[in-house]
Amino acid sequence: MSVLLFLIPLALVLGAGALAAFFWALTSGQFEDPDGAAERILLDDDLTPEDD
């Protein structure tokens, strides 16, 4: 029973840390363009047009 006195606050602290990290990611713009990375793989940016 005494282990619960240690584990419950530990779980609350870890959960609060994860929630703080999520809100930090929201405010820093990590989720602004979720489709951009998926479409960026299809683009051929490394190809340069030939000069004639």
N, C-alpha and C positions, 0 to 999 in steps of 0.2 A: 504494500500500500504506500510505502514511503517513496517508491520509485515514481509513482504518479505525481508526487509533489515536484519532481524534477522534470518529468517528461511533458506535462501539460504546459508549463510556462515555456519550455523549449520549443514546443510545437507552435505556440502562439507567437513567439519571437521570430521563428523561421517563416511563418505565414505572413507576418507583418513585413518582414524583409522582402519576401517575394512580391507582395502587393506594392511596396515602395518602388521596387525595381520596375514593375509593370507601369506604374504611373510616371516614373522617370522616362521610360521608353516612349510613352505617349506624348509627353511634353517636349521631348527632344526631336520629334519628327521621325521616329523609326518606322512608323506605319503609314507614312504619307503616300507612298506609291507602291502598293503591294503587287500590282500587275506589271510594273516596269521591269523588274528582274526576270519575270517569266517571258516577257516579250524581247528583252535585250539579247537573250541567247540566240534568237532567230535572225538578228541583224548581222550583216557582214561589215562590221566597222573596219576590219583590218584590210579590206580591199580598197585600193586607191584607183581613181579613174585614170585611164591612160591619156597622156597629153599627145595630141597629134600635131 
